[in-house]
Structure formats: C-alpha cells, structure tokens
Amino acid sequence: MSTDLVGAQWFKDTRGGAGKDCVEVAFLGSGQVGVRGSKNPGGGALVFDTGE
C-alpha cells in the first residue's frame, strides 16, 4: 500500500540541535505518522498507523 507524502508537514525533533542529522516526523491523514531521516529527505519514509 502506498501513502501520498506530497504536502506533508515535516518537522525535526526539538532535541536534534541545529545542523545535526536527525529524524523528521509528519502527521499524515487517517491517523498515520511518517518518519524519515533528515540527511536524505528524498530517500523515502516509513509510515506507521497510530496503533504501531
């Protein structure tokens, strides 16, 4: 199953500090959450349901 990530609002962990590579998270429709690495944002993302 594919989830459309176009227009997702990605944000970094507040503990990540400026200039550091960290994890970015986006709250998606239908209660899903996207997770990706900030070092390679175009490299894909993992998508989890709220129960996961």
Sequence and secondary structure as in RCSB ss.txt:
>XXXX:A:sequence
MSTDLVGAQWFKDTRGGAGKDCVEVAFLGSGQVGVRGSKNPGGGALVFDTGE
>XXXX:A:secstr
     TT   EE TTS TT   EEEEE GGG EEEEETT GGG  EEE TT 
